Amino acid sequence: MNQTLRNQLKKWKNDRTVIEKEKKDPPKKPKRTEKLSTRDIMDLMGTNRQTLSRGKGGAYKQR
């Protein structure tokens, strides 16, 4: 029942290495690389949208 400290440490080290091998990270998924054209990027930023402003009487006017 009573083991020497050295034997206990050896046993602990062996058990720990087995556990660490099981805990290895799963393989990571490759990142998606999406190639966007400049036109797509401009559309996403909203540069080609209408710009409206309020005129007299609360009516919307196109700029």
ABEGO torsion letter per residue (X at the ends): XBBBAAAAAAAAAAAAAAAAAAABBBBBBBBBBBBBBAAAAAAAAGAABBBBBBBBGGBBBBX
